[in-house]
Amino acid sequence: MIHTTKFQHKKVLVLGLAKSGVAASLLLHKLGAFVTVNDAKPFDENPDAQSLLKKGITVICGRHPEDLLDEGFELVVKNPGIPYTNPIVKDALSRKLPVITEIELAYLISEAPMIGITGTNGKTTTTTLIFEMLKAGGRHPKIAGNIGTVACSVAEKAAADEVIVTELSSFQLMGIDQFKPKIAVLTNLYNAHLDYHGTFEEYAKAKFGITKNQTEEDYLIFNKDQDVVVEWAKESRAKKIPFSIQGRMDEGISADETTIYWQGEPFLQREIIALPGKHNLQNVLAAIAACNLYGCGKEAIEEVLKTFSGVRHRTQFVREWKGRKIYNDSKATNCLATKVALEAFQQPIVLIAGGLDRGHSFEELREAMKNVKAVVAMGETKHRFIEFAKSCNVGTCEIAANIEEAVEKAAELSASGDIILLSPACASWDQYKSFEVRGDLFIEAAMKLS
């Protein structure tokens, strides 16, 4: 860890706890800052705050005092999920106080270089692929960020001969100042999180924060098949490495129907790739590009591509049962994600869908429903989803009370050669605590099929 003196003897407010807030508080305390934590959860119900207090960190819990910033703070470290409309954040910005997220802290203390991955879809799969390829190639990677491991905690322990592969959200990237990865990856850009960012323009601007501090000594890997990404990429000073699945290119990395090309030369055959779908082919290209730039051997890349069957809950292959292939895509909590999953398969699909009713339309799925032979719907949207499926000429539609019953019905409706796919197009909270819980129960039920 780089023991920076940047925060020594400075009054720092950590706004919001959870994993990132706790990690940031402990790190700043270790670096000599005078840390105050402010969290909405009452102290008696807040074990994280209780633990920090025992370490000598000031905690203010249960409320956000309007005059909190009158205490002379010089910096605010914000939980990424707290919006910039928060009164304390707005007050800090009006006072010209820096407002950062812990990813900035991670960068400032890390001895290891960083590979940063962002985008609307595909971040986790691309991040995991890069990590697995670098690990197979003996490059000593660590994984961090939005994927579930707090980046500044990882950076504390990372050595100079290692590399931190970091998944980054738009929320995290809005809170950076000096942060810059050696290699940045932008998978794609679609409308998302507009309730947080307000407009697509602001959302895209946040995403492209990943390259704003890069120089010509760094690399930006970007999706050439999306015009909006190409336009934003022009702003970057980094060396640009485009990826495309539209056919062979002389630059960057590309693919046609049979072959992947690196800088215009054949690199490997697509038939070795275990992951299904065009969207995953894009993720694969981005991951290969990052690993090639980092000096990872081709054998390691091929080894991972032959065996990697997907990230848990993201078009994850579960098992084959009586000629059917079963996939868990519980992470598909919106129509765009389900559309991508449906388009990944050419075989007949028995689709399990439905969940929390946010009033959103399913119309975005219509073109992708052409291979769906049957639907099993569950949750609050079950009746709406079946009505939509019937309008798409889906032959058989049934309702299930829960995920276990849905798996049983899907098995009955399927035939050898079919795909059984859980891809709900809805959040899980009407019946399950999280999409992970929903997906785990789906896997369990699928494994019980005799």
Sequence and secondary structure as in RCSB ss.txt:
>XXXX:A:sequence
MIHTTKFQHKKVLVLGLAKSGVAASLLLHKLGAFVTVNDAKPFDENPDAQSLLKKGITVICGRHPEDLLDEGFEL
VVKNPGIPYTNPIVKDALSRKLPVITEIELAYLISEAPMIGITGTNGKTTTTTLIFEMLKAGGRHPKIAGNIGTV
ACSVAEKAAADEVIVTELSSFQLMGIDQFKPKIAVLTNLYNAHLDYHGTFEEYAKAKFGITKNQTEEDYLIFNKD
QDVVVEWAKESRAKKIPFSIQGRMDEGISADETTIYWQGEPFLQREIIALPGKHNLQNVLAAIAACNLYGCGKEA
IEEVLKTFSGVRHRTQFVREWKGRKIYNDSKATNCLATKVALEAFQQPIVLIAGGLDRGHSFEELREAMKNVKAV
VAMGETKHRFIEFAKSCNVGTCEIAANIEEAVEKAAELSASGDIILLSPACASWDQYKSFEVRGDLFIEAAMKLS
>XXXX:A:secstr
     TTTT EEEEE  HHHHHHHHHHHHHTT EEEEEESS GGG HHHHHHHHTT EEEESS  TTGGGG  SE
EEE TTS TTSHHHHHHHHTT  EE HHHHHHHH SS EEEEE SSSHHHHHHHHHHHHHHTT  EEEEETTSS 
HHHHHHH  TTSEEEEE  HHHHTT SS   SEEEE    S  HHHHSSHHHHHHHHGGGTTT  TTSEEEEETT
 HHHHHHHTT  SEEEEEESSS  SSSEEE SSEEEETTEEEEEGGG  S SHHHHHHHHHHHHHHHHTT  HHH
HHHHHHH    TTSSEEEEEETTEEEEE TT  SHHHHHHHHTT  S EEEEE         GGGGGGGGGEEEE
EE STTHHHHHHHHHHTT SEEEE SSHHHHHHHHHHH  TT EEEE  SS STTTSS HHHHHHHHHHHHHH  
